[in-house]
Amino acid sequence: MLVFIASTLAYEPVIESVGGGFIDWTGMRVVAKSSGRATTGAMTSLEALEGDAREQLRPFFERAARSVRIDRDRVAAALLDGGDVVADRLDANLALWEVYEARYLASGGVELDAALSLQSWLRPALVTLARAPEVSRPQGGPSGLVIDARGTGVEPAIAPEVLDEAGGHLYGVVDMTAYAASLRGPVVYVSDAADPAAARRAGATPVFVLARAARDGVDIVLDAAGVAALREVDASSDALSRGAVVVVVD
C-alpha cells in the first residue's frame, strides 16, 4: 500500500486545452476566462462590463462541454443530443457554471474566471450508468486504488474502463453505486501520485498498481499482477463501488 503524506508542495493539475479555456481533469471542471472592456470615452458601469463578460462565458461552456470525453466511444455531445430525459437535464445543467474570481482593472475593465463542475453537470448521466447495488462491504481494507498510467498514452475521460490484457472488464462507472456516482465520477486524474487530490479521492492507504497499456485512447489495461491487486481491493473494501480510484498520467 502507498501511504500519502501531507506536503506543502504545489502540483500541476492535468490540463487539456479547449478553445478559449481548458478542462482541469484533476479538479474535474471546465474553466474559462472572459473580460469586459470599457470603450474609450464612454461611461460604462462595472455592472454592465461584468454582464458583458458573463455573456461571453455562456456560449463558451455550451461549446466546450460538448467536447468532453465520456468514454472510448462518446464525447459529451452524444449525450446532449440524445433526445431523452438525461439529455434535457444535461442541457439544463450547463447553466451551473460559476464565476470564482473577478478582477476589476485600473483601466476600467473586468476579468472573470469561471468554472463548470463536470460532476454537477454530468450527474444525471453518471447516475444512470452506475449499476452496483447498495450492499454492505468489508471495512478496514485498502482506502482506494491508484493506477500509474504514465507512459501509456492514456487520455483522460469521464468514464474510462479498466481492463485485463484480454479485454475483460475489471472496473468502470457500472461498478459504482448510484449514490457514489451522484457524488463523483469513477476516476480522477493527477500528474503526481503525491498530489493531495489523489489522497482526497483514494484515501490514505490505497493500493498502487502499474498500467500496462492504453486501449482505444482512454481505457486502461492492467497486467496479471495489476488484475490481482484490483480484485483484492474489491474483495476487501468498498473502494471501487465508491469510485475511490486515481489515475496518474503524463
Buried (B, 14 or more C-beta within 10 A) or exposed (E): BBEBEEEEEEBEBBBBEBEBBBBBBBBBBBBBBBBBBBEEEEEBEBEEBBEBBBEBBBEBBBBBBBBBBBBBEBBBBEBBEBEEEBBEBBBEBBEEBEBEEEEEEEEBBBBBBBBBBBBEBBBBBBBBBBEBEEEEBEEEBBBBBBBBBBEBEBBBBBBBBBBBBEEEEBBBBBBBBBEBBBBBBBBBBBBBBBBBBBBEBBBEBBBBBBBBBBBEBBBBBBBEEBBEBBBBBBEBBBBBBBBBBBBBBE
